[in-house]
Amino acid sequence: MRWMIPLVALNMAACNALFSFRDKHPADTGTDVEADTVEESDAADTPADTSDDTAVDSGTDPDGDVDAGEEADADIDAAADPLPEIPDEPVEDCTGMWNFVPCVQVTLTDYWYDICSSEVCVTPGECGNPTCNAPGPHFPLPPVDRAPGEFAASEPDPSGHPGEYVVVDTITGLMWQDNLPGTYPGCSWDGGANCSQEQALEYCDGLEWAGHDDWYTPDEYELTSIIDYADSGPALTAPPFVMVSSLAGEFWASAMQDADPYVVGFDDGEIGALFAGYGRKVRCVRRHLAGIATTDRFTRTVPLANQPIVEDAVTGLVWQGCAKGFVTGGPGFCGGGAAEDEYWDVAGSYCNDLSWGGRDDWRLPDVRELRSLLDSRVATGPKIDLAAFPGFPEGDFWTSTQSAGDPTTTWRVQFSDGLLARPCNAHGSLCENLILCVSVLP
């Protein structure tokens, strides 16, 4: 497996470095929807070169690729911080490496997709428990209502790869398999129309599609990034995704909730968990232009007495350091009360009126923002970084996002198990959930 580093950096803290996997095998004869990164001869350049946006070539790739660089270039800023030291080959030791840097480990299944996670090399989905889950998002968070202009679709090469469409998300940098096979090779459910999770992992690991062979099964952060929470049945933007009528249903993620993998429902965007042996669909992804993420993601400070805030260097968000109901807080605690359940309307008003940590621009987070806080690698207790959020209550938290399929309900994030579910009528007096407010870094 080879990969190369574009000599650019994203204009946000969310992705402080950017790289694109090369194919596992160097030969590439397919049609590609890529923003040009660097010429082949530039691959050995130092990754600290961020001097000019022209490091991204907005022209046509030498191999005839369709170039999405004009849209992606809007997210690139030459004034961003220099890139970290990134090796030009996958590492054998993740010590000192940022999350999502490619690494190499030999496992029983030996899937090719190995990444650094908190300085440990893991293979997402391989170990059968949460410890090898991906370490959160590694890309800018898209809006909850996805738009066709945020994606770039390909026309496959009819002579070399007929019918093999791909879609590039110009916000996250991920490339997606577009049209899905009627039957998945190697899958046994429903005559091959569905796969067990192990079969899904094997299918993506061995997939050669549109001239690429570095596909893998997405984690739940990646898979939900293409969900359009303003739509339902399916909750997927079309165009550019094709055959929309067949895109609803549940899709496997590589991540494990506990003993069961996560599944994402494309009818509406719900995240559940399911016995790994059952049959579900899979949509493969490749990293394309998606970034790596700092291991020092959260910074907790106390700008005003008893009012801590937490800055997220991956998403660019600022969080209230203690859930509503705690009246004291510091670098390592939240206390002086207890987290309070409230109705949804009360939750929105509370955040809008909140003055906390020297800020008054708080709001209730949307579904993608709040779910990004969840750390699915945590096996027990609230699935969140407790060093950044000490005393975090193990319960369900409100989001600002109403269900497109049933606007009387609003999405909630369950930090006890990592699930994303709709509660009962959010506008009545039957549902009460916890509250954590959000703002944006300057």
ABEGO torsion letter per residue (X at the ends): XBBBBBBBBBBBAABABBBBBBBABABBABBBBBBBABBAAAAABBAABAABAAABBABBBAAGBBBAAAAAAAABBAABBBBBBBBABBBABABGBBBGBBBBBBBAAGBABBBBBGGBBBBBGAAGBAAABBBEBABBBBBABBBAAABBBBBBBAAABBGBBBBBBAAAGBBBBBBBBABBBGBABGGGABBBAAAAAAAAAABBBGGBAABBBBBAAAAAAABBAABBOBBBBOOABBGAAAABEBBBBABBABABBBBBBAAAGBBBBBBAABBBBBBBBBAEABBBBBABABBBBBABBGBBBBBBAAAGBBBBABBBGBABBBAABBBGEBBBBBBAAAAAAAAAABBBGGBAABBBBBAAAAAAABBAABABEBBBBAAABBGBBBBBBBBABBBAABAABBBBBBAAAGBBBBBBBAABAABBBBBBBBBBBX
